Amino acid sequence: MFSQEDVGAKKRNRQRKKIDVKMDSKGKHALVIIDAQLDFMPGGALAVQEGDQIVPFINALQADFQTIIATQDWHPENHGSFAANHDGKSPGEWIELEGLQQVLWPVHCVQGSPGADFHPELDRSRWMRIFQKGQNPGVDSYSGFFDNNQVVDTGLHAYLQSLGVTELTCVGLAADYCVKFTVLDALRLGYQVHVPAAGTRAVNLQEGDFERALAEMQQAGATIQ
Ligand SMILES: [Zn+2]
């Protein structure tokens, strides 16, 4: 049962959503900010080189959008993608995790930890919703749409559909993992997708992964700007 407060909040949310759609002349084209979190920034647990340099770019880009959505990597401590949760394994090694090949990562973006927070200079004032992913310890979730097994849906697609969004600009971290897999899923789901290269950086486990990721997204139908 909902308390009166919950019901009130739900009503307000519904009203806010309606107003956004109505007033949103650019609503069909949304900005999706992927995992712009401290653990992926220099100094973080899974630092992406120059990851923080995308923050001013994204802040400026937000001015062009009415519909802004973010994703947030949000793992429990016992997540299977963490090398520390597998005896004798190190980050960068591969294991089989519930039937899927999984590269192991340092412990990162643990729910509620400071590293799971967004970069403090990132303007969040007009974000409409944050979709969290990676909560299931048995499967990783690079894409903002689905877990890596393509079974669990974050709800992002249904939300974008409810707003009438057909076109996405995707930015964030990292180009060779969460941005790439979000973009590939978006293309499969029928969205027109743009990726401004200045709005993303790569982990680069292998040299050239950034360029390869951009090429893969482009081949799949994304516009790389
Ligand atoms: Zn993760």
Boltz pocket constraint, residues with backbone or C-beta under 6 A from the ligand:
constraints:
  - pocket:
      binder: B
      contacts: [[A, 73], [A, 74], [A, 75], [A, 81], [A, 108], [A, 109], [A, 134], [A, 141]]
      max_distance: 6.0
